[in-house]
Amino acid sequence: MEEFIDALEKEKDHLEKVIKVVSAGGKFLRLPYQKKSRSISENLKLISQNLDRLSCLYNQRGERKNDRQRTI
């Protein structure tokens, strides 16, 4: 569960950086681990994809947990 929370915190931090850039009138953001700047829309798309992936993983784990409980 902690790994999901850590991943969500990372996405939250990313989104806060995007908001900060947009608030300042910026159109591009380069995170420390990226080689080039990406547009705000590209950054939002990445955040969305990461959250979708996390949601799928979280739901899969929940289903497995429910399956185990049913067999007991």
Residue pairs with C-beta under 8 A, 6 or more apart in sequence:
4 54
4 57
4 58
7 50
7 54
8 54
11 47
11 50
11 51
11 54
14 31
14 43
14 46
14 47
15 47
17 29
17 31
18 29
18 40
18 43
18 44
18 47
21 27
21 28
21 29
21 40
22 40
26 40
27 39
27 40
28 37
28 38
28 39
28 40
29 37
29 38
29 40
29 43
30 36
30 37
30 38
38 46
